[in-house]
Each structure stands twice: as structure tokens, then as C-alpha cells.
């Protein structure tokens, strides 16, 4: 699904990320962990062609993200609140995304009902602009927005942060269901080792811009990661 | 508890300034603006000194102060109006101070004191002070002049503090607006001038010094009111909260008939009506519609067709010039998001181009009343419209690629502090945007006459339309080259 070769990012001579080779196959739930400054967001920004790679390239379905825009139709991402349009209501935001991804207003209205339990009655029909929602609710609205039009690749940065415990549990179920139903590939970064090991079937550990570990999730993975981070 | 002094506030403001991104650049602009302000100060100074002699010359019999009194009422009304739109109240910066061991009284005082530093308060000082000095020199030192001066300062500062109330409460603003409207109608239909009675009140002060107590009382009351009001606002769910807004413009389905482009248009209209900053800028664009009244009504300009064309360009392109120059910065808050949606750069830019073309159509329709000034004026407006529609829109969009300063959408721009989106490159682009169309008009005009000039404008506009696809390709390339830089500087907005 997504391929990075010889990828690196330097800021004024200092290397902040160096990924010689990384491949995420289709349908994988890929987890990215690491301390602050490890390069998680940098990696995602490179995947989405939001920053320029110093060396190497990223391809999504064999399409070089830097030279073509053809990866956009089946890719969706929610990195932070700036991925919302603050002056729209949640519904209007979904219609906006629907329009871009070829889903009609009526289809959205039906589709979005599915997420009512996840929204917990705090997103739809609120008569509020997205900028006036709480951080947690903004995140909920944004995460569901990425799923509109069944994209093949969904990138979520810290999706569990700021969410209340019930929503965290619902989100894990949501991700698993989507991956199963539509074969969606998920790239998820998180500081929460428990959640990320539960929901992902592969974990890559970044440290100072390097991929230190690349493991398939087993029942022991959580312990392994915890012992790594406690040193 | 330690009281929070003005000095502490100043030190915070200083840090805010010097630690902002690109502060060196902003400093340069501040210095530039400083010169502008200085220029105005000197101009006002001369107005103050020269004003005395001018008034005296016109009416040698009356004391100039009486003449000034007669229009001060109107002046105060306009002053309040300008303050309402441009004087920003530094309330939101207070949040961080709430949990520190500073008394609330100290915080409120800090805010009240700091508001005195507003540029608006300097005007009476620089105009009236020299005026009063000249008056004293010419007529001998009378303290009644100085009591009058102090009274006016008192009223001025009252306006300063009343702005706090007007700005934060729509009800109070409505009351003031009501009073102004009623005052205007009374004046217009019944020749009952509030301003006149206001002036008479000021004469009382000048002739009978006991009346000077009134402005002092007004000032103390407004300080007290502002103080009390601010004190009540110092809670997270009151003045420090984001105002809860009603949803407006939810019903714009009308535009859906143009499918994708209508859809983008709809979104941009929402951007405009739902964000303070955008509304402010668009209002300026609307004011340009009236620009023609200035030129078409005066005979001296009818011999200067270039000036008339200049007006025509502003009438049909006012919105494009004010709003369009900040494309794509209007989307800066969520630019990365747009960049990874199923939306090619080309389509995105095309939608912006259509927005500008749409605005030219709307402006042209709204300028139909200029037909009143005759068919020649209408031809000027028509030719300017075609030029702006086909070519001006392209130029504006192209220049947008070089404007990478982000815009905070829902925040008021302050008067004289609008450095956020001021860039020299934008300034450079003003030249081709204004000079080029005039040149396009002037060259054929100089050789073949007036109508050839207009034809020139229209032809260039049509050429822009015919080659729109090619021009757009060029624009897309330019934007693509600057993509990472634009994203990078737009992202600085968030924190």
C-alpha cells in the first residue's frame, strides 16, 4: 500500500528522520510508537507530501506522492484539529468531504447514523461550529471524517489522546471493524502502548528518527515495549 | 498580594512581540508604520495650529472654540463608530494571569490603563493641545480654555471606556446604534440637531466653569462601568469564553446547481459570513463600490479619463482586491488538510479563480445604479469589469502564491497593527495590479482616443478568458513550487 525507500528528512544539516526501507502492505493496521521528537509526525507528513523529503521517496500504490496527486482519491488523514474546517458544523464538514470523495449528501446522512454510538450525541445536530467543540469532540468528528468514501489508506496521528475512556474503547472497535469490512489500511501513531498494541497488528518503534524495532504484535509485545520505554 | 503593574503588562507585551515568528520583519513594518503615524501626528499638529487661524479668518467675530463645539458632537459619534470597528480590547490575553497571585482588581486596572495607549486617544491631544496653546497666546492666558480642553479629554477617555461595553455587549451596541439613527433622522427631518445641543453643552462649560464637573462625572462613571463590567468578565464562562455563535448561512443549497464549483463557492461564502476577519475585509471591498461617487460627481475628473477608469477598476474589482489578495491565506488554518484531500491543486485554484470572477459579476451588477451618471460612465465600468473578470482575477490569484502569511480567521484585525498580513511582495504586486490596467487603457487612449482605451481594457480581459487554461497552468506550477514553503508558514499559525 505504502512504500518508503531511502527516506530521510534533514533540518539545517541535522537528520531528524532516516528510514532506509519501509513497506506497509494493504489491509495492515500499522502502529507507530516513540517518544516526543522521535519523528512520528514528520514521517506522516512525508507520507502525505506536506514536507519535502531530503532524500528518497514515498509511494502510495506505486504512485510517487511528490510528483503525482493521484494518491489523494483513496487516502485520508487526521493529524490534528487543523484538519477540520473550524467555521463549519460537523454535518457541513462531512458534506464537504463527501463532495470531494464522491459521496452524496443523502448517502452521508444515512452513513453517519452508524456512528451515533461513537459520537455519543455530542457531534451531530449540535448547531455549533467545529471550532466551538471541545478538543475531544473535535477529534471524534475528525476521525469519523476520514472514513467518508471508504478510503483505502487512513492515517491517524494520536487518535486516542484527548478522548474519554468510553470513546477510546469504541475507537478501537471502530478501527478493527473498518479494517475488516473494507480492508482499510491504517497508520496509527500513539503514546498509549496498550491501545496501540491492542488495535495494530504491527508496531514500529521510532527513536531519534530511526526505526529501532519492527515487530508483529503478539501477546508479549506490550511487555516488550514497556520494558523498552522504562529504560 | 502583589499588584500587577503597568510595567509588568508592558514587559509581557514586549516579549509577545519579540518572540513572535519573523519579529525582525514585523519590527521593520512597525517602524514603517511608525513613520506613517508620525506623519499623521505632524499633520494633526499643523491642523491644530493652523486650525485656529483658519477659523478666525473665516469668522473673525466668533471665538473659534464655539465653532469647534458645534461639530464635536458629530465627531464623537464617528469616533465611537471607528472605535467599535477597530479598537481591540486586550481581554483575552488576561486568561493566563487569572491563576497567578495577582488581584483581579490589579488585572482590571492593567487592562484599563493599557487601553489608554491606544492610538485613538492620541488624536485630541495632538490636535487640541496646539490649538489651545495658540488660543492662549492670541487671547491671553485664560483658564477657561484649559478647563474646556480637559473636559474634552475627559469625554474622549469616556469614549475609550465606553468602547469596552459596546464591544462586548451587542445590546449596548444596539442602544448606541439606535441613538445615532434617531439622532440622524431628527436632524434630517425635523432639523433637531443633537450635535448642536451637544455643542451648546460644551459652550456652557466654556463660559461657566462649574459645568466642567459634568465631563468629570461622565468619565468617572464610564471608568466605573468599564471596571465593573470587566470584573464580571474575568471568568472563563464570561468574557474570556469564546462567544457562542449562532449558525448562519446554513441554507446555501442554491449554489449546489453548479455542482463542484458552486460547492466551493458555497464554502467560501460561509468563510466570509462566519469569520470576523473575513467580514472586515469584505466590508472594505463593499465600500469600494461607492468609490465612483467620489470621482463621477466632480467635474474636474471628467477631463481625466484615466482617473475615471481607475475608479471603474476599483468599483468592479473592490472585493477582488481586498479579499482576493489574501487567497489562499484564507484557508491557512486548514491548508495541510486541503493539501491531502481528493482535490488537485488545479481544481482548488480554479475554484478560487471562479470565486473572484463571481465577485466581479456581483460587483458589476451592484454598480448598475451608476447608469445615473450617463452611458459613458457605464461603459467605463463595463470595460473595467471585463478586464477584472478575465485578467485581473488571474493576476490576483497569481500574486497569492507569494503571500505565505497565515490569517487567523475569527480574530479582529487591529487598526495600525495589521502587520500580520502585510508583505512587501504583496506590496510589489499592487503595482502591476493598478498600473498595468491603467497602462492598458492609456496606450490606446493616447493614440486613438477614449473608446480605443476602453476597447483595450476589454480585449485584454477577453484574452485573459481565452487563455485562462494556459494561465491557470502557469499559476498551478507556481503554487506547486511553493507548496512546502506555504504549508510550513501556514502551520505556524496554530500555536
Boltz contact constraints between the chains, C-beta under 6 A:
constraints:
  - contact:
      token1: [A, 48]
      token2: [B, 340]
      max_distance: 6.0
  - contact:
      token1: [A, 50]
      token2: [B, 336]
      max_distance: 6.0
  - contact:
      token1: [A, 50]
      token2: [B, 487]
      max_distance: 6.0
  - contact:
      token1: [A, 51]
      token2: [B, 484]
      max_distance: 6.0
  - contact:
      token1: [A, 52]
      token2: [B, 484]
      max_distance: 6.0
  - contact:
      token1: [A, 69]
      token2: [B, 344]
      max_distance: 6.0
  - contact:
      token1: [A, 72]
      token2: [B, 342]
      max_distance: 6.0
  - contact:
      token1: [A, 73]
      token2: [B, 342]
      max_distance: 6.0
  - contact:
      token1: [A, 77]
      token2: [B, 340]
      max_distance: 6.0
  - contact:
      token1: [A, 82]
      token2: [B, 334]
      max_distance: 6.0
  - contact:
      token1: [A, 82]
      token2: [B, 494]
      max_distance: 6.0
  - contact:
      token1: [A, 83]
      token2: [B, 337]
      max_distance: 6.0
  - contact:
      token1: [A, 85]
      token2: [B, 334]
      max_distance: 6.0
  - contact:
      token1: [A, 87]
      token2: [B, 274]
      max_distance: 6.0
  - contact:
      token1: [A, 87]
      token2: [B, 275]
      max_distance: 6.0
  - contact:
      token1: [A, 99]
      token2: [B, 263]
      max_distance: 6.0
  - contact:
      token1: [A, 100]
      token2: [B, 341]
      max_distance: 6.0
  - contact:
      token1: [A, 100]
      token2: [B, 342]
      max_distance: 6.0
  - contact:
      token1: [A, 100]
      token2: [B, 343]
      max_distance: 6.0
  - contact:
      token1: [A, 101]
      token2: [B, 342]
      max_distance: 6.0
  - contact:
      token1: [A, 127]
      token2: [B, 247]
      max_distance: 6.0
